[in-house]
Amino acid sequence: MNEVRIIEVKQSVFASNERRADELRKELKEKKVFLLNVMSSPGSGKTTTLTGIINRLKDEFRIGVMEADIDSDVDARTISKNTGVEAVQLHTGGMCHLDSDMTRQGIESFGDYSRFDLIILENVGNLVCPAEFDTGAVKNMCILSVPEGDDKPLKYPLMFEVSNFVLINKIDVAPYFDFDMNRCKENIAYRNPMADIFEVCAKDGRGLDEVAAYIREQIKEWSR
């Protein structure tokens, strides 16, 4: 009987992806382009939140947006219409995440992407797969909405471990849900004590000035 070989494919895929992600980050640094990877579950308010942030930054920075989804171009059209910035839709062909190669394809679809100061990647909506793959982004931002519950950092640990900052969105409806803001922040800090946390309401704009200021400083630091 022939010997059965066992190959750890998953580890190999991750290691290869991380190398290419580092290469992409190096190129972005050389071109002084800041890539922000935005992750969350469906319905958390990603597109609305990004619209508010972009409109607070677009007069100061040249911005491009990549909208990743399994299908449709709804988000790209919405961003382009409501902000006026250039947006492209990335279809993942059924995959629930983007890796560094997919991200590079999206960036290169802009042509000379060095014309941007900030490129935002709105990743596929879920709290599992996107967190597993390094996209080559400079920073990762996670959006957690109040209706999802304050326990999500405990149930989906990797998402919060890889996120540099977390937005707790839809704070306007907090009184109507069994949601404890302090407990949520403690849960985030338990998974990632280095993560910065912002309370926001994308619907009325609360907290978005602070988030935009935070991102502004991140871009300036990256471009030095």
C-alpha positions, 0 to 999 in steps of 0.5 A: 500500500502506498504511503498517504501524504498529509499536506498542511495546505491551510498553513501554506496558503496563509503564509504565502498570503502574508508574504504577498501582503507584506510586499503590497504594504511595502509598495503602498508605503513607497507610494505613500498610499494608505490602505484601510481595510473595513470589516463587519457583519452584514447590516452593521452600517459599513457603507453609511459609516464610510460615506460619512467618513469620506465626506469629512476627508475628501476635501483634504485627501484623494480617496478611492474606494473598493467595495467587495461583495459576492455579487451586485454593484449596489455599494459602489454605486451608493458610495460614488453617488453620495461622496463623489469619489472614485469607487470600484466593485470587486466581485469575489465569485462566492468567496467570503473574504479578500486576500492580498492578491485580490486586494492588489487586483482591485488596487491596480484596477484604478490604474496609477493608484499613487494618485490616491492618498487613501484607498478604502477597502470595504471587505465582504460582510461577515465576522469570520473569513475576512479576519483570517486573511491579511489584505496588505492594508495599513490598518484594519477597522471593524464596525460592530453595531448595537443590535448585534450584541455586546458579546460579539468580541467574545464569540468572534475573537480573531476579528477584534484581535486583528482590528486596530480600531473598532467603531460601535455603531447605531448607538441611537438604538442602544436603549431598545436593545439588551446592550451594555456599552461598558461590557462591550468595550471590556470585551473588545479590550479583553481580545485586543487591549491596543484597539482604539474604540469609538462610539458612533451613529452613522445615521446622524453623524455622531462620533464621525468627526472623531473617527475622521480625525483619527484616520487623518492622523494615521494617513499623515503618519504613514506618508511621512 
